[in-house]
C-alpha cells in the first residue's frame, strides 16, 4: 500500500492505493480517497496522517 496524488484540473487529491498481481499483470486498486490536498494541509490532518 502507498499514498498517491491525483490531479484533477486545478485540484490535487490524496489516495491510498494497493497493488495486486492478477494473471501476471500488476493492477492498482484505490482503497480510499483521503480528500483534497489543500484541505488536508489547511486543517492539519495531513500532519497527523504522516505521524501515524
N, CA, C and O atoms as a Maestro MAE file, in Angstrom:
{
 s_m_m2io_version
 :::
 2.0.0
}

f_m_ct {
 s_m_title
 :::
 protein
 m_atom[208] {
  # First column is atom index #
  i_m_mmod_type
  r_m_x_coord
  r_m_y_coord
  r_m_z_coord
  i_m_residue_number
  s_m_chain_name
  s_m_pdb_residue_name
  s_m_pdb_atom_name
  i_m_atomic_number
  :::
  1 25 0.834 -1.180 0.000 1 A "UNK " " N  " 7
  2 3 0.000 0.000 0.000 1 A "UNK " " CA " 6
  3 2 0.876 1.239 0.000 1 A "UNK " " C  " 6
  4 15 1.978 1.248 0.549 1 A "UNK " " O  " 8
  5 25 0.366 2.267 -0.619 2 A "UNK " " N  " 7
  6 3 1.086 3.530 -0.646 2 A "UNK " " CA " 6
  7 2 0.090 4.655 -0.887 2 A "UNK " " C  " 6
  8 15 -1.061 4.419 -1.254 2 A "UNK " " O  " 8
  9 25 0.552 5.880 -0.675 3 A "UNK " " N  " 7
  10 3 -0.275 7.058 -0.908 3 A "UNK " " CA " 6
  11 2 0.150 7.685 -2.230 3 A "UNK " " C  " 6
  12 15 1.340 7.866 -2.488 3 A "UNK " " O  " 8
  13 25 -0.830 8.013 -3.059 4 A "UNK " " N  " 7
  14 3 -0.568 8.597 -4.365 4 A "UNK " " CA " 6
  15 2 -1.374 9.886 -4.500 4 A "UNK " " C  " 6
  16 15 -2.464 10.012 -3.942 4 A "UNK " " O  " 8
  17 25 -0.825 10.832 -5.245 5 A "UNK " " N  " 7
  18 3 -1.576 12.047 -5.548 5 A "UNK " " CA " 6
  19 2 -2.208 11.904 -6.921 5 A "UNK " " C  " 6
  20 15 -1.656 11.263 -7.816 5 A "UNK " " O  " 8
  21 25 -3.377 12.516 -7.068 6 A "UNK " " N  " 7
  22 3 -4.073 12.501 -8.347 6 A "UNK " " CA " 6
  23 2 -4.551 13.921 -8.625 6 A "UNK " " C  " 6
  24 15 -5.250 14.519 -7.807 6 A "UNK " " O  " 8
  25 25 -4.175 14.453 -9.773 7 A "UNK " " N  " 7
  26 3 -4.583 15.803 -10.151 7 A "UNK " " CA " 6
  27 2 -5.828 15.738 -11.021 7 A "UNK " " C  " 6
  28 15 -5.941 14.914 -11.929 7 A "UNK " " O  " 8
  29 25 -6.757 16.633 -10.712 8 A "UNK " " N  " 7
  30 3 -7.988 16.734 -11.481 8 A "UNK " " CA " 6
  31 2 -8.218 18.219 -11.743 8 A "UNK " " C  " 6
  32 15 -8.820 18.910 -10.921 8 A "UNK " " O  " 8
  33 25 -7.749 18.700 -12.863 9 A "UNK " " N  " 7
  34 3 -7.834 20.128 -13.140 9 A "UNK " " CA " 6
  35 2 -6.870 20.884 -12.250 9 A "UNK " " C  " 6
  36 15 -5.661 20.658 -12.309 9 A "UNK " " O  " 8
  37 25 -7.389 21.776 -11.429 10 A "UNK " " N  " 7
  38 3 -6.538 22.570 -10.544 10 A "UNK " " CA " 6
  39 2 -6.442 21.976 -9.147 10 A "UNK " " C  " 6
  40 15 -5.728 22.520 -8.304 10 A "UNK " " O  " 8
  41 25 -7.131 20.890 -8.880 11 A "UNK " " N  " 7
  42 3 -7.148 20.290 -7.546 11 A "UNK " " CA " 6
  43 2 -6.315 19.012 -7.517 11 A "UNK " " C  " 6
  44 15 -6.216 18.293 -8.511 11 A "UNK " " O  " 8
  45 25 -5.713 18.745 -6.345 12 A "UNK " " N  " 7
  46 3 -4.920 17.539 -6.150 12 A "UNK " " CA " 6
  47 2 -5.516 16.755 -4.991 12 A "UNK " " C  " 6
  48 15 -5.803 17.322 -3.937 12 A "UNK " " O  " 8
  49 25 -5.703 15.459 -5.180 13 A "UNK " " N  " 7
  50 3 -6.307 14.585 -4.184 13 A "UNK " " CA " 6
  51 2 -5.290 13.554 -3.716 13 A "UNK " " C  " 6
  52 15 -4.383 13.192 -4.466 13 A "UNK " " O  " 8
  53 25 -5.436 13.077 -2.472 14 A "UNK " " N  " 7
  54 3 -4.600 12.005 -1.941 14 A "UNK " " CA " 6
  55 2 -5.403 10.713 -1.932 14 A "UNK " " C  " 6
  56 15 -6.564 10.695 -1.523 14 A "UNK " " O  " 8
  57 25 -4.769 9.624 -2.390 15 A "UNK " " N  " 7
  58 3 -5.416 8.318 -2.468 15 A "UNK " " CA " 6
  59 2 -4.547 7.272 -1.787 15 A "UNK " " C  " 6
  60 15 -3.319 7.349 -1.846 15 A "UNK " " O  " 8
  61 25 -5.172 6.299 -1.143 16 A "UNK " " N  " 7
  62 3 -4.463 5.119 -0.650 16 A "UNK " " CA " 6
  63 2 -4.662 4.032 -1.700 16 A "UNK " " C  " 6
  64 15 -5.793 3.675 -2.032 16 A "UNK " " O  " 8
  65 25 -3.546 3.508 -2.222 17 A "UNK " " N  " 7
  66 3 -3.574 2.574 -3.353 17 A "UNK " " CA " 6
  67 2 -2.893 1.272 -2.956 17 A "UNK " " C  " 6
  68 15 -1.908 1.277 -2.218 17 A "UNK " " O  " 8
  69 25 -3.428 0.149 -3.454 18 A "UNK " " N  " 7
  70 3 -2.864 -1.172 -3.203 18 A "UNK " " CA " 6
  71 2 -2.532 -1.822 -4.543 18 A "UNK " " C  " 6
  72 15 -3.281 -1.679 -5.509 18 A "UNK " " O  " 8
  73 25 -1.410 -2.534 -4.601 19 A "UNK " " N  " 7
  74 3 -1.005 -3.265 -5.806 19 A "UNK " " CA " 6
  75 2 -1.353 -4.737 -5.653 19 A "UNK " " C  " 6
  76 15 -1.160 -5.319 -4.585 19 A "UNK " " O  " 8
  77 25 -1.865 -5.338 -6.722 20 A "UNK " " N  " 7
  78 3 -2.143 -6.768 -6.754 20 A "UNK " " CA " 6
  79 2 -1.704 -7.309 -8.104 20 A "UNK " " C  " 6
  80 15 -1.805 -6.621 -9.121 20 A "UNK " " O  " 8
  81 25 -1.217 -8.540 -8.111 21 A "UNK " " N  " 7
  82 3 -0.835 -9.182 -9.361 21 A "UNK " " CA " 6
  83 2 -1.981 -10.113 -9.770 21 A "UNK " " C  " 6
  84 15 -2.330 -11.043 -9.044 21 A "UNK " " O  " 8
  85 25 -2.557 -9.845 -10.945 22 A "UNK " " N  " 7
  86 3 -3.678 -10.623 -11.464 22 A "UNK " " CA " 6
  87 2 -3.305 -11.100 -12.862 22 A "UNK " " C  " 6
  88 15 -3.042 -10.292 -13.752 22 A "UNK " " O  " 8
  89 25 -3.283 -12.415 -13.048 23 A "UNK " " N  " 7
  90 3 -2.933 -13.019 -14.343 23 A "UNK " " CA " 6
  91 2 -1.595 -12.510 -14.864 23 A "UNK " " C  " 6
  92 15 -1.444 -12.257 -16.059 23 A "UNK " " O  " 8
  93 25 -0.627 -12.362 -13.968 24 A "UNK " " N  " 7
  94 3 0.713 -11.953 -14.354 24 A "UNK " " CA " 6
  95 2 0.891 -10.461 -14.579 24 A "UNK " " C  " 6
  96 15 1.982 -10.017 -14.933 24 A "UNK " " O  " 8
  97 25 -0.160 -9.686 -14.379 25 A "UNK " " N  " 7
  98 3 -0.077 -8.236 -14.562 25 A "UNK " " CA " 6
  99 2 -0.370 -7.540 -13.238 25 A "UNK " " C  " 6
  100 15 -1.168 -8.020 -12.433 25 A "UNK " " O  " 8
  101 25 0.283 -6.408 -13.027 26 A "UNK " " N  " 7
  102 3 0.072 -5.642 -11.804 26 A "UNK " " CA " 6
  103 2 -1.139 -4.734 -11.990 26 A "UNK " " C  " 6
  104 15 -1.217 -3.968 -12.950 26 A "UNK " " O  " 8
  105 25 -2.076 -4.836 -11.060 27 A "UNK " " N  " 7
  106 3 -3.269 -3.994 -11.064 27 A "UNK " " CA " 6
  107 2 -3.234 -3.119 -9.824 27 A "UNK " " C  " 6
  108 15 -2.918 -3.596 -8.734 27 A "UNK " " O  " 8
  109 25 -3.551 -1.860 -9.981 28 A "UNK " " N  " 7
  110 3 -3.613 -0.954 -8.845 28 A "UNK " " CA " 6
  111 2 -5.076 -0.700 -8.515 28 A "UNK " " C  " 6
  112 15 -5.901 -0.464 -9.397 28 A "UNK " " O  " 8
  113 25 -5.378 -0.756 -7.206 29 A "UNK " " N  " 7
  114 3 -6.750 -0.582 -6.748 29 A "UNK " " CA " 6
  115 2 -6.770 0.532 -5.715 29 A "UNK " " C  " 6
  116 15 -5.984 0.513 -4.768 29 A "UNK " " O  " 8
  117 25 -7.656 1.496 -5.885 30 A "UNK " " N  " 7
  118 3 -7.799 2.590 -4.929 30 A "UNK " " CA " 6
  119 2 -8.620 2.077 -3.755 30 A "UNK " " C  " 6
  120 15 -9.771 1.675 -3.921 30 A "UNK " " O  " 8
  121 25 -8.017 2.092 -2.557 31 A "UNK " " N  " 7
  122 3 -8.708 1.630 -1.367 31 A "UNK " " CA " 6
  123 2 -9.529 2.736 -0.728 31 A "UNK " " C  " 6
  124 15 -10.638 2.501 -0.249 31 A "UNK " " O  " 8
  125 25 -8.968 3.969 -0.724 32 A "UNK " " N  " 7
  126 3 -9.671 5.069 -0.071 32 A "UNK " " CA " 6
  127 2 -9.174 6.397 -0.622 32 A "UNK " " C  " 6
  128 15 -7.982 6.578 -0.869 32 A "UNK " " O  " 8
  129 25 -10.096 7.309 -0.808 33 A "UNK " " N  " 7
  130 3 -9.743 8.681 -1.178 33 A "UNK " " CA " 6
  131 2 -9.707 9.504 0.101 33 A "UNK " " C  " 6
  132 15 -10.718 9.640 0.791 33 A "UNK " " O  " 8
  133 25 -8.537 10.053 0.414 34 A "UNK " " N  " 7
  134 3 -8.376 10.799 1.660 34 A "UNK " " CA " 6
  135 2 -8.942 12.207 1.569 34 A "UNK " " C  " 6
  136 15 -9.338 12.770 2.590 34 A "UNK " " O  " 8
  137 25 -8.992 12.785 0.395 35 A "UNK " " N  " 7
  138 3 -9.548 14.118 0.222 35 A "UNK " " CA " 6
  139 2 -8.606 15.022 -0.542 35 A "UNK " " C  " 6
  140 15 -7.569 14.596 -1.050 35 A "UNK " " O  " 8
  141 25 -9.001 16.290 -0.608 36 A "UNK " " N  " 7
  142 3 -8.197 17.277 -1.326 36 A "UNK " " CA " 6
  143 2 -6.965 17.634 -0.517 36 A "UNK " " C  " 6
  144 15 -7.037 17.810 0.699 36 A "UNK " " O  " 8
  145 25 -5.840 17.739 -1.197 37 A "UNK " " N  " 7
  146 3 -4.568 18.021 -0.541 37 A "UNK " " CA " 6
  147 2 -4.588 19.378 0.147 37 A "UNK " " C  " 6
  148 15 -4.097 19.499 1.269 37 A "UNK " " O  " 8
  149 25 -5.144 20.405 -0.496 38 A "UNK " " N  " 7
  150 3 -5.153 21.737 0.111 38 A "UNK " " CA " 6
  151 2 -5.997 21.775 1.382 38 A "UNK " " C  " 6
  152 15 -5.639 22.470 2.333 38 A "UNK " " O  " 8
  153 25 -7.115 21.038 1.418 39 A "UNK " " N  " 7
  154 3 -7.951 20.998 2.619 39 A "UNK " " CA " 6
  155 2 -7.271 20.219 3.742 39 A "UNK " " C  " 6
  156 15 -7.383 20.592 4.910 39 A "UNK " " O  " 8
  157 25 -6.572 19.145 3.398 40 A "UNK " " N  " 7
  158 3 -5.862 18.365 4.412 40 A "UNK " " CA " 6
  159 2 -4.721 19.172 5.022 40 A "UNK " " C  " 6
  160 15 -4.464 19.075 6.222 40 A "UNK " " O  " 8
  161 25 -4.040 19.963 4.207 41 A "UNK " " N  " 7
  162 3 -2.958 20.808 4.712 41 A "UNK " " CA " 6
  163 2 -3.498 21.917 5.607 41 A "UNK " " C  " 6
  164 15 -2.912 22.207 6.649 41 A "UNK " " O  " 8
  165 25 -4.603 22.539 5.217 42 A "UNK " " N  " 7
  166 3 -5.172 23.657 5.972 42 A "UNK " " CA " 6
  167 2 -5.709 23.209 7.327 42 A "UNK " " C  " 6
  168 15 -5.603 23.949 8.305 42 A "UNK " " O  " 8
  169 25 -6.280 22.017 7.399 43 A "UNK " " N  " 7
  170 3 -6.873 21.542 8.649 43 A "UNK " " CA " 6
  171 2 -5.860 20.866 9.564 43 A "UNK " " C  " 6
  172 15 -6.168 20.608 10.727 43 A "UNK " " O  " 8
  173 25 -4.668 20.574 9.072 44 A "UNK " " N  " 7
  174 3 -3.657 19.908 9.883 44 A "UNK " " CA " 6
  175 2 -3.797 18.396 9.910 44 A "UNK " " C  " 6
  176 15 -3.040 17.721 10.607 44 A "UNK " " O  " 8
  177 25 -4.744 17.854 9.170 45 A "UNK " " N  " 7
  178 3 -4.958 16.407 9.154 45 A "UNK " " CA " 6
  179 2 -3.826 15.670 8.456 45 A "UNK " " C  " 6
  180 15 -3.546 14.517 8.783 45 A "UNK " " O  " 8
  181 25 -3.177 16.312 7.509 46 A "UNK " " N  " 7
  182 3 -2.075 15.659 6.804 46 A "UNK " " CA " 6
  183 2 -0.922 15.383 7.756 46 A "UNK " " C  " 6
  184 15 -0.293 14.328 7.674 46 A "UNK " " O  " 8
  185 25 -0.636 16.315 8.658 47 A "UNK " " N  " 7
  186 3 0.429 16.110 9.640 47 A "UNK " " CA " 6
  187 2 0.123 14.922 10.541 47 A "UNK " " C  " 6
  188 15 1.012 14.125 10.841 47 A "UNK " " O  " 8
  189 25 -1.131 14.795 10.976 48 A "UNK " " N  " 7
  190 3 -1.487 13.670 11.843 48 A "UNK " " CA " 6
  191 2 -1.443 12.350 11.079 48 A "UNK " " C  " 6
  192 15 -1.110 11.319 11.663 48 A "UNK " " O  " 8
  193 25 -1.771 12.360 9.786 49 A "UNK " " N  " 7
  194 3 -1.664 11.144 8.972 49 A "UNK " " CA " 6
  195 2 -0.214 10.711 8.825 49 A "UNK " " C  " 6
  196 15 0.092 9.520 8.892 49 A "UNK " " O  " 8
  197 25 0.675 11.671 8.627 50 A "UNK " " N  " 7
  198 3 2.087 11.343 8.459 50 A "UNK " " CA " 6
  199 2 2.709 10.828 9.749 50 A "UNK " " C  " 6
  200 15 3.636 10.019 9.701 50 A "UNK " " O  " 8
  201 25 2.220 11.277 10.897 51 A "UNK " " N  " 7
  202 3 2.762 10.833 12.178 51 A "UNK " " CA " 6
  203 2 2.274 9.443 12.554 51 A "UNK " " C  " 6
  204 15 2.949 8.736 13.302 51 A "UNK " " O  " 8
  205 25 1.114 9.039 12.050 52 A "UNK " " N  " 7
  206 3 0.569 7.722 12.431 52 A "UNK " " CA " 6
  207 2 1.139 6.598 11.605 52 A "UNK " " C  " 6
  208 15 0.777 5.438 11.808 52 A "UNK " " O  " 8
  :::
 }
 m_bond[207] {
  # First column is bond index #
  i_m_from
  i_m_to
  i_m_order
  :::
  1 1 2 1
  2 2 3 1
  3 3 4 2
  4 3 5 1
  5 5 6 1
  6 6 7 1
  7 7 8 2
  8 7 9 1
  9 9 10 1
  10 10 11 1
  11 11 12 2
  12 11 13 1
  13 13 14 1
  14 14 15 1
  15 15 16 2
  16 15 17 1
  17 17 18 1
  18 18 19 1
  19 19 20 2
  20 19 21 1
  21 21 22 1
  22 22 23 1
  23 23 24 2
  24 23 25 1
  25 25 26 1
  26 26 27 1
  27 27 28 2
  28 27 29 1
  29 29 30 1
  30 30 31 1
  31 31 32 2
  32 31 33 1
  33 33 34 1
  34 34 35 1
  35 35 36 2
  36 35 37 1
  37 37 38 1
  38 38 39 1
  39 39 40 2
  40 39 41 1
  41 41 42 1
  42 42 43 1
  43 43 44 2
  44 43 45 1
  45 45 46 1
  46 46 47 1
  47 47 48 2
  48 47 49 1
  49 49 50 1
  50 50 51 1
  51 51 52 2
  52 51 53 1
  53 53 54 1
  54 54 55 1
  55 55 56 2
  56 55 57 1
  57 57 58 1
  58 58 59 1
  59 59 60 2
  60 59 61 1
  61 61 62 1
  62 62 63 1
  63 63 64 2
  64 63 65 1
  65 65 66 1
  66 66 67 1
  67 67 68 2
  68 67 69 1
  69 69 70 1
  70 70 71 1
  71 71 72 2
  72 71 73 1
  73 73 74 1
  74 74 75 1
  75 75 76 2
  76 75 77 1
  77 77 78 1
  78 78 79 1
  79 79 80 2
  80 79 81 1
  81 81 82 1
  82 82 83 1
  83 83 84 2
  84 83 85 1
  85 85 86 1
  86 86 87 1
  87 87 88 2
  88 87 89 1
  89 89 90 1
  90 90 91 1
  91 91 92 2
  92 91 93 1
  93 93 94 1
  94 94 95 1
  95 95 96 2
  96 95 97 1
  97 97 98 1
  98 98 99 1
  99 99 100 2
  100 99 101 1
  101 101 102 1
  102 102 103 1
  103 103 104 2
  104 103 105 1
  105 105 106 1
  106 106 107 1
  107 107 108 2
  108 107 109 1
  109 109 110 1
  110 110 111 1
  111 111 112 2
  112 111 113 1
  113 113 114 1
  114 114 115 1
  115 115 116 2
  116 115 117 1
  117 117 118 1
  118 118 119 1
  119 119 120 2
  120 119 121 1
  121 121 122 1
  122 122 123 1
  123 123 124 2
  124 123 125 1
  125 125 126 1
  126 126 127 1
  127 127 128 2
  128 127 129 1
  129 129 130 1
  130 130 131 1
  131 131 132 2
  132 131 133 1
  133 133 134 1
  134 134 135 1
  135 135 136 2
  136 135 137 1
  137 137 138 1
  138 138 139 1
  139 139 140 2
  140 139 141 1
  141 141 142 1
  142 142 143 1
  143 143 144 2
  144 143 145 1
  145 145 146 1
  146 146 147 1
  147 147 148 2
  148 147 149 1
  149 149 150 1
  150 150 151 1
  151 151 152 2
  152 151 153 1
  153 153 154 1
  154 154 155 1
  155 155 156 2
  156 155 157 1
  157 157 158 1
  158 158 159 1
  159 159 160 2
  160 159 161 1
  161 161 162 1
  162 162 163 1
  163 163 164 2
  164 163 165 1
  165 165 166 1
  166 166 167 1
  167 167 168 2
  168 167 169 1
  169 169 170 1
  170 170 171 1
  171 171 172 2
  172 171 173 1
  173 173 174 1
  174 174 175 1
  175 175 176 2
  176 175 177 1
  177 177 178 1
  178 178 179 1
  179 179 180 2
  180 179 181 1
  181 181 182 1
  182 182 183 1
  183 183 184 2
  184 183 185 1
  185 185 186 1
  186 186 187 1
  187 187 188 2
  188 187 189 1
  189 189 190 1
  190 190 191 1
  191 191 192 2
  192 191 193 1
  193 193 194 1
  194 194 195 1
  195 195 196 2
  196 195 197 1
  197 197 198 1
  198 198 199 1
  199 199 200 2
  200 199 201 1
  201 201 202 1
  202 202 203 1
  203 203 204 2
  204 203 205 1
  205 205 206 1
  206 206 207 1
  207 207 208 2
  :::
 }
}
